[in-house]
Amino acid sequence: MPKYLIKASYSADGTRGLVKGGGGSARRAAVQQMMQGLGGRLEAFYYAFGDDDAYVIVDAPDNVTVAAVSLAVNASGAVSAKTVVLLTPEEIDEATRKTVSYRAPGQ
């Protein structure tokens, strides 16, 4: 199943909701339930200091499922989420064996 990294930043309203709604473990449980309902799985959920407030790793059936999650999360206005598709070392091995005909700009 494809794996994705979601980097999330809370808005002021989102932060108030986090505090009011039971804190970090309650949010993790909500994300876990959401992913299970979509046929996926929550692998990791961490809070952090810095530009992003949370880093979440999920397994999802496909890109469309994760796009739907991204749309729902960002449309809430409480969170700004950015998604990164993660590749395994074996997938990179496959990529290195593909022949690509590419001409760089200006060549």
N, C-alpha and C positions, 0 to 999 in steps of 0.2 A: 504494500500500500504506500503511495507517495507520502513524503514527510514534508512538513512546512514549518517555518519559523515565523511567528507573528510577533512583531514589535509594537507595543501599545503604549499610548500616552493618554492619561486621563485629562479631561477638561476640568474646570473648577466644579461644575455640576457632577461630573463623574467621580471626582474625589469625595465630594460630599456624600454621594450615593454609596461609595465604598465604605466610608466611615459608618453611615447610617445602616447599611445593609449587612452587617455582620463581619466586615473586614475581608482580609485576603483569602482565608480558607473558604469563605462563602462564595467568593468570586470564582475560585478554582473549582468548586463543586458545580457552579452554574455552567462554567465552560465545559467541564467534563460531561455533564448531562446533555448539553447542546451537541457536543461532538458524537456522543453515543447515539443520540436521536437521528443523526445524519449518517450513521454507519461508520463513524470514525472512532478515534481514540485520542485522549489527552495523554501525552507522554511526560511533559514537564511544564511547570508553571512557576516562574520565579519573578519576584519583584526586584527592582534595581534602582540605584541612584543614577542620575545623569539625564540625557535627552529622552530616554524611554523609561516608562514606569514599570513595565512588565515585559518579560520575554516568555513566550508560550510556544511549545513544540507540540504539533499534532500530527497524527496520521489521518488521512482523509481518502475517500475512494477516488477522487479526481479533482482536477482544477476547477470544474464548475461548482462543486460543493464548497470549496474554499472561497471562490468568488462570491457565492451566496452568503457565506459567513462574513466576509469582508464588507459586503454591501449592508448587511443588517447591523453590524457593529458600528460602522462609520455613520450610518444614517441615524443612529441613536443620538448622536451629538455628544454623548458622554465620554466617548473614547475615539481617538484617532489611531487606526491600526494600519500597519504596513506589513505585507506578506512577502516572504522570501521562500522560493522553492528550494528544498535541500536535495542534494544528490549524494548518493553513496559512492565510496571509492570504486566499487565495481561498475557503477554507471559511467564514471569517468574513464575507467578502463575501456568500456565499450566505445565511448566517444573517441578515444585515441586511436581506435582501430578503423574508424570510418574515414574514407577518403573524401575530402572536401575540395572542390574546385572553386578557389576564391582569388580574385584579383584586387589588391589593395587600391584605394583611390590614387589616381595619378600614375599608375603603373601600366 
